[in-house]
């Protein structure tokens, strides 16, 4: 407040000092004319003070927008006493406080409502607009409803500021704690036209991009793997974009809400105790999910329920996960498009055959779970090994590329599918007799089959 009071004090002090200095410099004989000289100098300095004071007048002026009433009552000259310097300074402070705070925020006024702050987004004063934006963002999810109405208003300044505030709110909290900010923007983008619709679409893109990046960080902190890795489905392994909820997961179900924002990942693997209703509800929200493996788990009926909510699922594999016969009916009702793989489930061969009848357009692979670990070309009349998986039972037994498998126990092998069918009748840990040819000589060995993931 010294900006307005100090100039007055400074001018008064300067005037007094100047007069004493001038009076001392005058000859003694001319001091009889001092009253006239004093009047002249006082008039000259007063004129200079008025000119200088005029230059500070804009700083003291109160903007017209803070005057809320249409009329101003003039004080009575007969009853009002002149205000002292301290009283004037205090009055100026109160006036400036009202200017900064805005209407409705005086000393004894109640706090503005969210709707009042929204109205300030279009105020002619820039500082008012900035202050309103900050207050609405600070209010968080509670301000979403008022801001969404503001985006529909059509006023350019209000629309831009309201949309920007909704973006800040949406990215400052977990997705499901944003008060419906993203859903409101989604509605506005499809139901509005012109500038509001355009701003809503831009806001949606910004929120989606931010959440996609934040999802990977949040899931990683919770022990969920999100990235490029080996993904084996149907005994075929290759590098794929994968989400895996397994042994490293910290069991924080709330962190899995970020799965909804992991776009571009179409493969998921859920293992062990993570195969529950709560976890599966989050996994099925992955926007690009197409292939799913449920491994090493006890499958409860309710854990399969969320899968029925999917519009499509290309491939589903149960890998060493125990299934009951009655659960075949639940599986038959799922929206599967391409294949169903049953490996080491304990489901009977008869129930697997029934599934093939119930789902004629689906490729169904039934395997009891034993795994040899060789690859062969299936287009010839011999089963020649073209590859051996590292760590497999075949590698441990000493089979090599170029070996031709001719028998498994008492079953003749002519094609790779013959070998698969023979191995699929066994569970991990079963011993089988393998007859093969190497360099034209017949040889045989006994080996113990392993689980697929042990390979």
C-alpha positions as CSV (number, residue, x, y, z in Angstrom):
1,X,0.0,0.0,0.0
2,X,3.0,2.2,0.3
3,X,2.8,2.7,-3.5
4,X,0.0,5.2,-2.8
5,X,0.8,6.7,0.6
6,X,4.6,7.2,0.4
7,X,4.5,9.8,-2.5
8,X,2.3,12.1,-0.3
9,X,4.7,11.9,2.6
10,X,7.7,12.3,0.4
11,X,6.3,15.4,-1.3
12,X,5.5,17.0,2.1
13,X,9.0,16.3,3.5
14,X,10.6,17.6,0.3
15,X,8.6,20.9,0.4
16,X,9.5,21.5,4.1
17,X,13.2,20.8,3.5
18,X,13.3,23.0,0.4
19,X,11.7,26.0,2.1
20,X,14.2,25.9,5.1
21,X,17.1,25.7,2.7
22,X,15.9,28.6,0.6
23,X,15.1,30.8,3.7
24,X,18.6,30.2,5.1
25,X,20.2,31.2,1.8
26,X,18.4,34.6,1.5
27,X,20.3,37.8,2.7
28,X,19.2,39.1,6.1
29,X,18.0,42.4,4.6
30,X,15.6,40.7,2.3
31,X,13.9,38.5,4.9
32,X,11.2,41.1,5.4
33,X,9.8,40.0,2.1
34,X,9.8,36.3,3.2
35,X,6.0,36.0,3.4
36,X,5.6,37.0,-0.2
37,X,8.4,34.7,-1.4
38,X,6.9,31.9,0.7
39,X,3.6,32.3,-1.0
40,X,5.2,32.3,-4.4
41,X,7.4,29.2,-3.8
42,X,4.5,27.4,-2.1
43,X,2.2,28.0,-5.1
44,X,4.9,26.9,-7.6
45,X,5.6,23.7,-5.6
46,X,2.0,22.9,-5.2
47,X,1.5,23.1,-8.9
48,X,4.4,20.6,-9.4
49,X,2.9,18.3,-6.8
50,X,-0.5,18.3,-8.5
51,X,1.2,17.4,-11.8
52,X,3.2,14.6,-10.2
53,X,0.2,13.3,-8.3
54,X,-1.9,13.2,-11.5
55,X,0.6,10.7,-13.0
56,X,-0.2,8.2,-10.2
57,X,-3.9,8.6,-10.5
58,X,-4.5,5.5,-12.7
59,X,-2.9,3.3,-10.0
60,X,-5.5,4.5,-7.5
61,X,-8.4,4.1,-9.8
62,X,-10.8,1.2,-9.0
63,X,-11.8,-0.8,-12.0
64,X,-15.4,-0.2,-12.8
65,X,-16.2,-4.0,-12.9
66,X,-15.9,-4.3,-9.1
67,X,-18.8,-2.0,-8.5
68,X,-21.7,-4.4,-8.1
69,X,-24.6,-2.0,-7.6
70,X,-26.1,0.4,-10.2
71,X,-26.1,3.4,-7.9
72,X,-23.7,4.9,-5.4
73,X,-24.8,6.6,-2.2
74,X,-22.8,9.8,-1.6
75,X,-21.7,10.4,2.1
76,X,-23.2,13.3,3.9
77,X,-20.7,16.3,4.1
78,X,-22.2,17.6,7.3
79,X,-21.7,14.4,9.3
80,X,-18.6,12.8,8.0
81,X,-15.2,13.7,9.4
82,X,-12.0,13.9,7.3
83,X,-10.2,10.6,7.4
84,X,-6.7,10.4,8.8
85,X,-3.8,9.1,6.8
86,X,-3.9,5.7,8.5
87,X,-7.6,5.4,8.0
88,X,-7.2,6.3,4.3
89,X,-4.5,3.7,3.9
90,X,-6.6,1.0,5.5
91,X,-9.5,1.9,3.3
92,X,-7.3,1.6,0.2
93,X,-6.1,-1.9,1.3
94,X,-9.7,-3.1,1.7
95,X,-10.6,-1.8,-1.8
96,X,-7.5,-3.5,-3.4
97,X,-8.4,-6.8,-1.6
98,X,-11.8,-6.7,-3.2
99,X,-10.3,-6.1,-6.6
100,X,-8.0,-9.1,-6.3
101,X,-10.6,-11.4,-4.8
102,X,-13.4,-10.6,-7.2
103,X,-17.1,-10.4,-6.5
104,X,-18.5,-12.5,-3.7
105,X,-15.1,-12.9,-1.9
106,X,-15.1,-9.9,0.4
107,X,-14.0,-10.2,4.0
108,X,-17.4,-11.3,5.3
109,X,-18.7,-12.9,2.0
110,X,-19.3,-16.6,1.6
111,X,-16.9,-18.6,-0.6
112,X,-17.9,-18.6,-4.3
113,X,-19.6,-21.7,-5.6
114,X,-18.2,-23.7,-8.5
115,X,-20.8,-22.2,-10.8
116,X,-19.6,-18.7,-9.9
117,X,-16.0,-19.7,-10.6
118,X,-17.1,-21.0,-14.0
119,X,-18.8,-17.7,-14.8
120,X,-15.4,-16.0,-14.1
121,X,-13.7,-18.0,-16.8
122,X,-15.1,-15.5,-19.3
123,X,-14.5,-12.4,-17.3
124,X,-12.9,-9.4,-19.1
125,X,-10.1,-9.3,-16.5
126,X,-7.3,-11.7,-17.3
127,X,-6.3,-12.2,-13.7
128,X,-9.9,-13.1,-12.8
129,X,-9.9,-15.8,-15.5
130,X,-6.6,-17.2,-14.4
131,X,-7.8,-17.3,-10.8
132,X,-11.0,-19.0,-11.7
133,X,-9.1,-21.7,-13.7
134,X,-6.8,-22.4,-10.8
135,X,-9.7,-22.7,-8.3
136,X,-11.7,-25.1,-10.6
137,X,-8.7,-27.3,-11.1
138,X,-8.0,-27.4,-7.4
139,X,-11.6,-28.4,-6.8
140,X,-10.9,-31.5,-8.8
141,X,-13.6,-34.1,-9.7
142,X,-16.3,-32.0,-7.9
143,X,-16.0,-29.4,-10.6
144,X,-16.4,-31.8,-13.6
145,X,-20.2,-31.3,-13.9
146,X,-20.0,-27.5,-13.9
147,X,-17.1,-27.5,-16.3
148,X,-18.8,-29.9,-18.8
149,X,-21.8,-27.5,-18.9
150,X,-19.3,-24.6,-19.5
151,X,-17.8,-26.5,-22.5
152,X,-21.3,-26.5,-24.1
153,X,-21.7,-22.7,-23.7
154,X,-20.1,-21.9,-27.0
155,X,-18.0,-18.9,-25.7
156,X,-14.5,-19.5,-27.0
157,X,-12.6,-18.4,-23.9
158,X,-14.9,-20.3,-21.6
159,X,-14.8,-23.4,-23.7
160,X,-11.0,-23.5,-23.9
161,X,-10.5,-22.9,-20.2
162,X,-13.1,-25.4,-19.2
163,X,-11.7,-28.1,-21.4
164,X,-8.2,-27.4,-20.2
165,X,-9.4,-27.7,-16.6
166,X,-11.1,-31.0,-17.3
167,X,-7.8,-32.3,-18.8
168,X,-5.9,-31.3,-15.7
169,X,-8.4,-33.0,-13.5
170,X,-8.5,-36.2,-15.6
171,X,-4.7,-36.7,-15.6
172,X,-4.1,-35.7,-11.9
173,X,-5.9,-38.7,-10.4
174,X,-6.4,-42.4,-11.2
175,X,-8.8,-43.0,-14.1
176,X,-11.8,-44.0,-12.0
177,X,-11.4,-41.2,-9.5
178,X,-11.7,-38.4,-12.1
179,X,-15.4,-37.7,-11.3
180,X,-16.4,-38.8,-14.8
181,X,-14.2,-36.2,-16.6
182,X,-13.3,-38.6,-19.4
183,X,-16.8,-39.8,-19.9
184,X,-18.1,-36.2,-20.0
185,X,-15.6,-35.3,-22.7
186,X,-16.6,-38.4,-24.6
187,X,-20.2,-37.3,-24.5
188,X,-19.4,-33.8,-25.6
189,X,-17.3,-35.0,-28.5
190,X,-20.2,-37.1,-29.9
191,X,-23.2,-35.0,-28.9
192,X,-21.9,-31.4,-29.4
193,X,-21.0,-29.6,-32.6
194,X,-18.6,-26.9,-33.6
195,X,-16.0,-25.6,-31.2
196,X,-17.2,-27.5,-28.1
197,X,-17.0,-30.8,-30.0
198,X,-13.6,-30.0,-31.4
199,X,-12.2,-29.0,-28.0
200,X,-13.7,-32.2,-26.4
201,X,-12.0,-34.4,-29.1
202,X,-8.6,-32.7,-28.6
203,X,-9.0,-33.0,-24.8
204,X,-9.9,-36.7,-25.2
205,X,-6.8,-37.4,-27.3
206,X,-4.5,-35.6,-24.7
207,X,-6.0,-37.5,-21.7
208,X,-5.8,-40.9,-23.6
209,X,-2.2,-40.3,-24.5
210,X,-1.2,-39.4,-21.0
211,X,-3.0,-42.3,-19.4
212,X,-1.5,-44.7,-21.9
213,X,2.0,-43.7,-20.8
214,X,1.0,-43.6,-17.1
215,X,-0.6,-47.1,-17.3
216,X,2.7,-48.8,-18.1
217,X,4.5,-47.0,-15.2
218,X,1.7,-47.8,-12.7
219,X,1.4,-51.4,-13.7
220,X,5.1,-51.9,-13.6
221,X,5.3,-50.6,-10.1
222,X,2.6,-53.1,-9.2
223,X,4.7,-56.0,-10.6
224,X,2.7,-56.5,-13.8
225,X,4.8,-57.0,-16.9
226,X,3.9,-54.9,-19.9
227,X,6.2,-55.2,-23.0
228,X,7.7,-57.3,-25.7
229,X,8.4,-60.9,-24.7
230,X,8.2,-64.5,-25.7
231,X,4.5,-65.6,-25.7
232,X,3.8,-69.3,-26.2
233,X,0.3,-70.3,-27.2
234,X,-0.6,-73.6,-28.7
235,X,3.0,-74.7,-28.2
236,X,4.1,-72.0,-30.7
237,X,6.4,-69.4,-29.2
238,X,7.3,-66.0,-30.6
239,X,8.0,-62.4,-29.6
240,X,4.7,-60.5,-28.9
241,X,3.4,-57.5,-27.1
242,X,2.4,-59.0,-23.8
243,X,0.7,-58.2,-20.5
244,X,1.5,-60.7,-17.7
245,X,-0.1,-60.8,-14.3
246,X,1.8,-63.5,-12.4
247,X,4.0,-64.2,-9.4
248,X,5.6,-60.8,-9.4
249,X,2.2,-59.0,-9.0
250,X,1.9,-57.3,-5.6
251,X,-1.9,-58.3,-5.5
252,X,-3.0,-54.7,-5.6
253,X,-6.2,-55.0,-7.6
254,X,-6.7,-51.2,-7.8
255,X,-3.5,-50.9,-9.9
256,X,-5.1,-53.2,-12.5
257,X,-7.6,-50.4,-13.5
258,X,-4.7,-49.1,-15.7
259,X,-5.1,-52.2,-17.9
260,X,-8.0,-50.4,-19.6
261,X,-5.5,-47.8,-20.9
262,X,-2.9,-50.3,-22.2
263,X,-3.6,-50.0,-25.9
264,X,-1.9,-52.0,-28.6
265,X,-1.3,-55.1,-26.4
266,X,-3.4,-58.0,-27.7
267,X,-1.9,-60.9,-25.6
268,X,-2.3,-61.5,-21.9
269,X,-1.2,-64.2,-19.5
270,X,-2.7,-64.6,-16.0
271,X,-1.1,-67.1,-13.7
272,X,-1.7,-68.9,-10.4
273,X,-3.6,-67.1,-7.7
274,X,-4.1,-64.1,-9.9
275,X,-6.9,-66.0,-11.8
276,X,-9.8,-64.6,-9.8
277,X,-13.0,-62.8,-10.6
278,X,-11.6,-59.4,-9.5
279,X,-8.5,-59.7,-11.7
280,X,-10.4,-61.1,-14.7
281,X,-12.8,-58.1,-14.6
282,X,-9.8,-55.8,-15.2
283,X,-8.1,-58.0,-17.7
284,X,-11.1,-58.1,-20.1
285,X,-11.0,-54.3,-20.2
286,X,-7.8,-54.3,-22.2
287,X,-8.9,-52.6,-25.4
288,X,-6.9,-54.8,-27.8
289,X,-7.1,-58.2,-26.1
290,X,-7.3,-61.1,-28.5
291,X,-5.3,-64.0,-27.0
292,X,-5.4,-65.1,-23.4
293,X,-3.7,-67.8,-21.4
294,X,-4.8,-68.9,-17.9
295,X,-1.9,-70.9,-16.4
296,X,-1.2,-73.0,-13.3
297,X,-4.5,-72.1,-11.7
298,X,-7.6,-73.5,-10.0
299,X,-10.3,-72.2,-12.3
300,X,-13.5,-71.1,-10.4
301,X,-16.7,-70.6,-12.3
302,X,-16.9,-66.9,-11.5
303,X,-13.4,-66.3,-12.9
304,X,-14.8,-67.2,-16.3
305,X,-17.8,-64.9,-16.1
306,X,-16.0,-61.7,-17.2
307,X,-14.9,-63.5,-20.4
308,X,-18.5,-63.7,-21.6
309,X,-18.6,-59.8,-21.6
310,X,-16.0,-59.6,-24.4
311,X,-17.3,-58.9,-27.9
312,X,-14.6,-61.3,-29.2
313,X,-11.6,-63.4,-28.1
314,X,-9.6,-65.1,-30.8
315,X,-7.7,-67.6,-28.7
316,X,-8.1,-69.0,-25.2
317,X,-5.7,-71.4,-23.7
318,X,-6.0,-73.2,-20.3
319,X,-2.4,-74.3,-19.5
320,X,-2.0,-76.7,-16.7
321,X,-5.1,-75.2,-15.0
322,X,-7.6,-77.6,-13.5
323,X,-11.0,-77.7,-15.1
324,X,-14.1,-79.5,-13.9
325,X,-16.3,-81.4,-16.4
326,X,-19.2,-79.0,-15.7
327,X,-17.1,-76.0,-16.7
328,X,-17.1,-77.3,-20.3
329,X,-20.6,-75.7,-20.6
330,X,-19.2,-72.3,-19.5
331,X,-16.4,-72.5,-22.0
332,X,-18.8,-73.4,-24.8
333,X,-20.7,-70.1,-24.2
334,X,-17.7,-67.9,-24.5
335,X,-17.3,-65.6,-27.6
336,X,-14.3,-67.5,-29.0
337,X,-13.4,-66.9,-32.7
338,X,-10.4,-69.0,-33.7
339,X,-9.1,-71.6,-31.2
340,X,-9.4,-73.2,-27.8
341,X,-6.4,-75.0,-26.3
342,X,-6.8,-77.4,-23.4
343,X,-3.4,-78.4,-22.1
344,X,-3.0,-80.4,-18.9
345,X,-6.5,-79.4,-17.6
346,X,-7.7,-82.8,-16.4
347,X,-10.7,-82.4,-18.6
348,X,-11.7,-85.8,-20.1
349,X,-11.2,-86.6,-23.7
350,X,-15.0,-87.2,-24.0
351,X,-15.8,-83.7,-22.8
352,X,-13.3,-82.3,-25.2
353,X,-14.9,-84.2,-28.1
354,X,-18.3,-82.8,-27.0
355,X,-16.8,-79.3,-27.2
356,X,-15.8,-79.9,-30.7
357,X,-19.4,-80.8,-31.6
358,X,-20.7,-77.8,-29.8
359,X,-18.3,-75.4,-31.4
360,X,-17.8,-76.7,-35.0
361,X,-16.2,-73.6,-36.3
362,X,-13.5,-73.6,-33.6
363,X,-10.1,-75.2,-33.7
364,X,-9.9,-77.2,-30.5
365,X,-6.6,-78.7,-29.3
366,X,-6.8,-81.2,-26.5
367,X,-3.6,-82.2,-24.7
368,X,-3.1,-83.9,-21.5
369,X,0.0,-81.8,-20.9
370,X,3.0,-84.0,-21.6
371,X,5.6,-82.2,-23.7
372,X,8.5,-83.6,-25.8
373,X,9.9,-80.4,-27.3
374,X,10.6,-81.2,-31.0
375,X,9.5,-79.5,-34.2
376,X,9.0,-81.4,-37.5
377,X,7.9,-80.5,-41.0
378,X,4.4,-82.0,-41.4
379,X,4.4,-82.2,-45.2
380,X,6.4,-85.3,-45.6
381,X,5.7,-89.0,-44.9
382,X,8.4,-89.0,-42.2
383,X,8.6,-87.2,-38.9
384,X,12.1,-85.6,-39.2
385,X,13.2,-83.3,-36.4
386,X,13.9,-79.8,-37.7
387,X,14.3,-78.2,-34.3
388,X,14.6,-78.9,-30.6
389,X,13.4,-76.6,-27.9
390,X,16.0,-75.6,-25.3
391,X,15.5,-77.3,-21.9
392,X,13.0,-79.8,-23.3
393,X,12.7,-83.5,-22.6
394,X,14.0,-84.2,-26.1
395,X,17.1,-82.1,-25.6
396,X,17.8,-83.8,-22.2
397,X,17.4,-87.3,-23.8
398,X,19.9,-86.5,-26.6
399,X,17.6,-86.3,-29.7
400,X,19.1,-84.2,-32.5
401,X,18.1,-82.3,-35.6
402,X,17.8,-84.7,-38.6
403,X,16.7,-87.7,-36.4
404,X,13.6,-89.4,-37.8
405,X,11.1,-90.5,-35.2
406,X,9.4,-93.8,-36.2
407,X,7.6,-95.0,-33.0
408,X,6.3,-93.7,-29.7
409,X,5.8,-96.8,-27.5
410,X,3.8,-99.1,-29.8
411,X,2.4,-96.4,-32.0
412,X,3.8,-95.9,-35.5
413,X,4.8,-92.3,-36.4
414,X,4.7,-91.1,-40.0
415,X,3.7,-87.5,-39.7
416,X,4.2,-84.7,-37.1
417,X,0.5,-84.9,-36.2
418,X,1.0,-88.6,-35.4
419,X,3.7,-87.6,-32.9
420,X,1.5,-84.8,-31.4
421,X,-1.4,-87.2,-30.9
422,X,0.8,-89.8,-29.3
423,X,2.4,-87.3,-26.9
424,X,-0.9,-85.6,-26.1
425,X,-2.2,-88.8,-24.4
426,X,0.4,-88.4,-21.7
427,X,0.7,-86.1,-18.7
428,X,4.0,-84.5,-17.5
429,X,6.2,-87.0,-15.8
430,X,5.1,-90.0,-18.0
431,X,7.9,-92.1,-19.5
432,X,7.7,-93.0,-23.2
433,X,9.9,-95.2,-25.5
434,X,11.1,-93.3,-28.6
435,X,12.4,-95.2,-31.6
436,X,14.2,-93.2,-34.3
437,X,16.6,-93.3,-37.1
438,X,20.0,-91.5,-37.2
439,X,22.2,-91.8,-40.2
440,X,20.1,-94.7,-41.5
441,X,20.5,-96.7,-38.3
442,X,17.6,-97.6,-36.0
443,X,18.0,-96.5,-32.4
444,X,15.8,-96.1,-29.3
445,X,15.7,-94.3,-26.0
446,X,13.4,-93.8,-23.0
447,X,12.6,-90.3,-21.8
448,X,10.4,-88.6,-19.2
449,X,8.0,-86.0,-20.6
450,X,8.0,-82.5,-19.1
451,X,5.5,-79.6,-18.7
452,X,5.6,-77.1,-21.6
453,X,6.7,-74.1,-19.5
454,X,9.6,-76.0,-18.1
455,X,11.1,-76.1,-21.6
